[in-house]
Amino acid sequence: MTAEGVKQGPRPVEVALNPRREEMPDLGGLAPGARLARNFHAGLPGYAPTTLVELPALARRLGLWAVFVKDESRRFGLEAFKGLGSAWAVARLLGERRGLAPATLDFASLRAARPRLGELTFVTATDGNHGRGLAWAARLLGHRARVFMPAGASAARVAAIRAQGAECTVTELAYDDAVRHAAAHARETDGILVQDTAWEGYEKIPTWIMEGYGTLALEAAEQLAGMGVSGPTHVFVQAGVGSFAAAMVACLGTALKTQGMPQPRFVSVEPHAADCVFRSIAAGDGRPRICPGSLETLMAGLSCGEVSSLAWPVLSAGLHAACACPDELARLGMRLLARPFGEDPALVSGESGAVGAGLLHWLMRPEESPETSGNAARGREALGLGPGARVLIISTEGATDPAVWEAVTGLS
């Protein structure tokens, strides 16, 4: 109850324009490393670019020029993009120990170096996908992984990590505290922390992880060019700690610029319960903010309360806007992609993967989501969404918790 004794309604969808956005931001040094990571990934077993699909029926329904989805549900058989970052970070760590230059790293030589390196243990904390990706990369290259998860972790995600041969422990901690726990464990056991967020004194490995994510951006830029598209006008990017969003701003922005395409408007998307990037952008003073509380949200992969120190400078300069959404928009996005309109292909997208699609639909047709409040017309105007918009959505995961996906979509 408020002080006046009136019960508050649900928090509305919020859109915060970035007052510190630069027209020509310094996109940082991620792009060269991303190209090296792409070359390394291309030599891994099972590598293939994930598909980028156009959804013309959805675009017509929403009154947009085009909607594209980069579908990460089949990446390395892991159902999410996160293995890209983990694999490149592990490769760089192993290469350092063998004195190998980054440009020379390849799967065969690193695997062959395993007897000389001995068995290493890589440690991390995760809500699911990053830990699964690290467990896969460690196993692939002949090493071990030790993974810690926050309280309430999905049993399906725990099982997926253990299926990669990792030791996985669910803690009683919130995500950010689980990260600190993993860091302490690595120090105490001579493990190697491979964490997808950065803080003062821990930035080299998270940089490599962000470079690894750049493979997705380079693929998308090439695929858009191959479709004859003059680049997206908008890119919706999920923001947990911000590492993925910053990698897309830097690497996709650079790739599109290299192809002579204009810079799109990058829009971050987060759940209400874990909206540290939104709070930081909305504050407008250039300083990152922490999201307090339990961080409980359907979007488990975005349940993070502190912005990565590496990601924040890129996001502060490069994001056009940040959005905070209710969980219902993730459910809406899952249903939209699983049960498409007209000739559009069906896509399997999990809770964190589908929220961009749900947000876009709400912005353009809010009358179809009466349970979600907010000023959609003002949001559309702020983001510049209209008949000429070409929107790229990145579906970052498939059904990483099958029971949730089936319950939301009604499919199996």
N, C-alpha and C positions, 0 to 999 in steps of 0.2 A: 504494500500500500504506500502511496505517496504521503507527504506531510498533510495534504488536504483530505486524505482518506479515500482518494479515488484510485482504483486499481489501474495500473499501467497496462497498455496493450503490448503485443509482441513488438520487438524491435524491427523497424522497417529496413528494407534494403537501403544501403547508404553508398553514395558515390562521392568521393573526394577528389577534386581536381588538384593536380600537383603544382603549387605555386612556384616551385623551384626548378621546374623542368627547363632544360636547356634545349634550344633549337638544334644545336649541333653538339651534343654531348661527347665528351671524351669516353669512348666505349671501352677503354682499358686495354689490357694486354691479353685478353682471353682468346681472341680470334686465332693468332698464330698457333697457340697450343691446341686449340680445337681442331685445326687442320692435321696436326700430328696425331691427335687422338683418333681422328677419322681413319687415317691410314692404318693405325694399329687395330682398330675395331674390324676393319675390313678383312683382316687375317684371322679372326677368331672363328672357331667352329660355330656354324649356325648363323653367321652374320648375313643379314640382308636388310636393305632400307625398309623401314615400315611404310605402310601405304599412306598416301594423302588422298582423301576422297572429297569430291564436291557433292554438296547436298542441294541441288537446284530446287527441289520441291519445298524444302524448308526455307530457302531464300525467298521464293515467291510468297510463301505464306507470311513471312516476316517483313516483306517490303524492302528487301535488301538486294543489292546487285549479285552477291555471291556469298556462300558460306562454305568454308573448307574445314575439314577435320583431319589432323594428323593422328593416326590411330596407333597407339603404343601397346595395344593388348597382346601383340605377338612378338615382342622384342626378346630375342634369345630364349623363347619359351618361358620367360619369367613374368609375363603379363604386365610389365611396367618398364619405363625407360631407365630406371635407376641403375641397372647393371652397367650402363655406359660410363657413369662416373666412377663406380667402384672398380671396374676393370682397368681403366686408365690410371687411377691412383695406385692400385696395386702394382701395375706394370712399372710406373715411375719409381716406386719404392724398391722394387726388385732390381730395376736398372741401375739405380744409385748404388746398390750394394755390389753390383758387378762392374761398376764403372762404365756403363753403357750410355751413349748419347741418346737423348729422347727420340731423335729421328731414326735410330737404328733398332728400336724395340719391336719385337715381333713375338708371336705366341710360341713358335717352335723353339727359339733360342732361350726364352724365359723358362719354358717347361724343361728344357734340357739342363738348365742351370740349377734345377732343384737339388740334386745331390750335393753340389758345392755350397749351396746356401743353407742347407738344413731345413727343418720344418719350422716355419714362422707362424705366429698366431696373430691374426688381425682382429681388432676389437672395435665394437661400435654400439651405439644405441639407435633404436629405430622404432617407428610406428608400424613397420612392416616391409615396405618395398625396398628401402635402402639396405636393410639387413639381409634380405633375401638376395639382393644383387651382390653384396659383399661376400656372402656365403658361397654363392655360385662362382665368383671370380677367384676366391681363395682355393676352392676345390679344383677349378679348372687348371690352376697353375701349381697345384700340388701342395697347398698349405691349409691351415686351419683357420676357422673363424669362431669368435666368441661374441654373442649378440645379447644385448640387454633390451628389454621392451618395457614401456610404461604400463602402469596399472590399467586394467581393462582391455588389454590387447586381445585381438580376435584370435580364437583358437585356430581358425583356418590359416591365418598368417603365421602363427607360431609353427604350425605343422609344415608350412611351405619352407620356412627357414631351416627347420630340422631336416627336411627332405634333401637339402643340399649338403648335409653332413656337418652343419654347425651346431655348437652347443648354444642353446637359447634359454634365457631365463626371463620370466615376467616379474618385474619388480612391483613394489607398491608406490612407485614414484610417478609424478607427472613427467612429461617428455623432457623438458629442459633439465630437470634434476636427474633423470636417467642418463642424459648426456654427461653430466658431471660425474655420475657414478661410473660410467664406462671409462672416462678419462682417468679416474683414480685407479680403477682396476688395471688398466693398461700400464700405468706407472709402477704399480706394486708387483706385477707379474712379468715384466719385460715384454709385454705385448705391444703391438703397434696400433695406435688409435687411428682409425680411418673414419672420420666423422664428416658429415655433409653440411656442417655449419662451422663458422670460424669465430674466433675471439682473439684478443690481444695475445700474441705469442704462439698462436696456433692458426696459421694461415696457409702454409705451403700445401698441405694435403687437400684442404678444401678447395684451393685454387685448381688443383689437378682434377678434382671431382667436377667442378664447374666446366673445365675444358672438355671433359668427357661428355657432359650433357650437350656440348656444342655440336656433336655429331648429328643429333636430331635437327638442330637448326640448319646445318649445312645441307642435310637431306631435303628439308622442307623448301629451302630456297631453290635448290636445283629442280625439285618436283614442280614448284609453281612456275618456274621459267619454262620447263618442258611442256606445261599445259597452256603456254602462251598467255599467262596472267601477268599483268604489270605490277605484281606485288600486292599484298594485302594493305588495306587502309587501316585495319585494326587487328591487333593480336591480343587475345585473352589468355593470360598466363596465371597459373595457380601460384600462390605464395604461401609457403609454410614458413621456413626460416628465410626464404627469399633467394636461396642459391639457384634454384631452377629458373625463377623469373629473371634474375640478373643475367644468367647465362643466355637466356633467349634475347633479352634486350641487347646484350653485347654482341653475341655471335650471329643471331639472325639479322640484327640491325646492320652489322658490318657486311654480311653476305649479300643482303639486298642492295646496300650501297655500292658494293663492288660490281653488281650486275646493272647498275645505273637506275635502280628502282628507288622511289621516294621512301623516306622513313615512315613506317606505320605508327599509329598511336598504340602504345603498349598499355594494357589495362590489367592490373593485378586483381585476383579474385581470392577471397578468403571466407571462412565461416565466421559468423558473429562471435563464437566462443573462443576463437584463436586468431585475432585480427591484428597482430603486431605491426604488419606493414601498413595496413589501413590507418591505424592510430598514428603511425610515424608520419605518413604523408599528410594526414588531416591536420596534424599539429602545425605544420608549415614552417618550422624553425630549423629544419635540417638535422634534427637530432632524433635518433631512433627511440621508440617507446616499447615498453614491455606490456604484454597482455596478461593481467593477473587471473587468478582463478584456476579451476580444474582443467580447463581447455577441452572439456567434453563436447564432442561433435561427431556426427555421422561421418564426416570427412576425416577419417583417421590419419591419412597421410598429410593433412594440413594442420594437425593439432600441435602447434608450436607457439610458444609465447615470446620468443626473443629473436630479433632479426640478426642474421649473420653479419659480422663486422665487414666481411668482404663484399657481401651483396648490397649493403645499404648505400654506399656511394654511387653505385651504378643505378640503383632504383631511384634514389633521390634526384639524380640528373636525368634519367631516361624514361621513367614512367609518365604517361599522360595523366593517368588517374588510378585510384585504388578503390576497390569495392568490397563491402562486407555484406554477407548474405546469410539468410537462414538455411538450415539443413534442407528445408523443403525444396529449394532450388536445385540441390544436388539430386534429389529424388526425381524432380521434373526432368532434369537433363538425362538421367538414366533411362527414363521411359521414352523420351523423345528419340534418343538414339537407337534404342532397342526396338521401338515400334515406329518406324519412320513413315513420313508422308510420301505418297505417290511413288515415284520411281527411285527414290533415295535408297541406298543400301542400308541394311540393319548393322548396327555397330554395338559391340559389347563394351560398355564403359562403366567403370566402378564409381564409387561415391566421389572421390577426389577428382577423377578424370572427367566427369560429366557436368560439374558445376558451371563451367563456362557456357555450355549449351543452355542450361537452365536459366542462367542469368540473362543471356541474350534473348531468349524467348520471352522472359518476363518484361524486359525493357521494351520490346516491340509489341507485345500483346498482353499487357498486364490484366486485362479484363478476364482472361482465361485462368488466372491464378488468384482468385479472390482472397485466399487465405494468406497471401503474401502482401504486406503493406509497403508503401513507399511511393515516391513521386517519379513514376517511370518516364513521364514526358520530360521532366527536368533532367533526368539521367540521360535520356536519348540526346537531348540538346547539348548537354555537357560533353558527351563523348563524340558527338558529331555523327550519330548513326542515322542513316536515311537511305534513299533509293540508290545512291552511288557507292554505298559501303561494301567492301569486300572483306569479310571477317574470317580470320583464321583462328580456330579453336584447337587446342592440343588436348586430346584425350590421353592423359598421362598413364592410365592404368585400365586393365580389363576387369574382370570379375575376380578380384583378389580375395574377396570374401563372398564365395558363391551363394551362401544362404541369404545374405543381405541383398545381393543382386536379384535373386529369384523372388524374394519377398516384395521388392520394390517394383519390378517389371512384370511380375506374374508369369514369367517365362522360366524355362529350365533347360 
